[in-house]
């Protein structure tokens, strides 16, 4: 595994709408989210379903509120083209599309200034920023984002908390608050864990190559994926969207269905 740390500069402007070029220039259409001020949420509670996506609703088992769709089209993409890239607040992951170049990704945006950048396979870009001012949202003090580079593989994020709770797809919410915002099974992620009230102590982060997923559903065929070596990127964010934000990215390879890999232990709070 290859750790990398960085500190992201948070824009001070409250209203920024930035695009490198128009959709006509870049061949990139971004239908959602929109730039500017926004007060939007897609799922208001854990029972809400994502039904607005095209070409099909993404499967999202996350339990927390306020997921948002990132959706649009790479007009020059096709099923034989390499994937594009999705960069959200500095977190980079592959962007897979259907044969018409359409894409849909659920995401959980925190309050404050957020950025979304789409990079087409040829390198053209479209970028926007918006200010999320949802009154019920609080800043995430600890967030973990998982993405991977095989659209047919289903990889799961597992978080063990200092008090022994286990957040994962079958139990997305923590009793003390926090849990999985987004648990996306199609197209390489993301899976997102976040908490605004982390406990002091050690959090353990794991990834599991659970199986494969396609239009017919789940399967455990060892050959029903695109790559013999799946690369996962786990980004750990502390104090998101504040001047004290820090990011660390760990790269972990997965080879076989069933692989459960320890990513790292991270400590929150002061040492006693």
Steps between C-alpha positions, in 0.01 A plus 500: 500500500620847415401780740492860391409806702404845389322811621227643278452875485140593570366788286401806701237624255146403590377491143712355223382369168801383301504308177807457284287502186144450388355155440511567126874566521589202719242240402416469872144551626451538876130495585543484877609651731473863395740776594422784737307482825307181561289350772429162357478139609395196304421257780341640815520179704637149480178368344509742209588352162705659226266490201598802289808357332552426134558248343421304818485584869831436674477243775568691822464333839642790699298586808569869566312799360566746223647301215529685170534371145792599283368429153569595142656376178838467332389552142808346342499193726391153392506154645848432361648829620708520818326648804505868579578639844283647771673735744291617795665735750838363392395132526576330167332183368417336164179609328326222309217565256246308295533461123354849449747655743244559778614480861334518842682508835345548843703722735471654846609865497584680821406860576718775359684526170504183285651430159420245230730444202436264209795395284422332168720214371673741259590740782237773453352625826193665645504633854254676726484613861197559715427598856286252693304680771260227614395606850499144640848409383804512725864475403637148486794467737589159360417370152623194310435468124558179301521468119636228271593449136283208387136579409387139547660440840311567824732618776381583851629741761512383864564733794555380858454774759685548832197370694474184289225590254529381140369715214455314170236427237275289726525744792561846354411715802687535830305520826689812607452673163680479169542207266485432127361797306537326166543128427514480122533159337507593131780654299794508738350680799500722691446370849507777759518480879473818704439621852468848647554368854785248489603329822854537627701190428600272213286442193584195285442521123458188281397433140335178383479371142151367562406382151394631161199696378345543154162548337393153614591569863768357727731210424812342645658379176878551549531605133196732480697822534709712264839507670710225658630758750244750635643822636307662783562855623397581855506870589482602866384858559509677833324832576345517154432842346682688774841672501633199696399240241749224428486211253689174487465250214593131526516273193414134563498218237237224502535178301238246602132499591487480877819696565469698825790743532598718792563854377617677811430600857428867553483676832257778572541730798783564740719222631464440872 
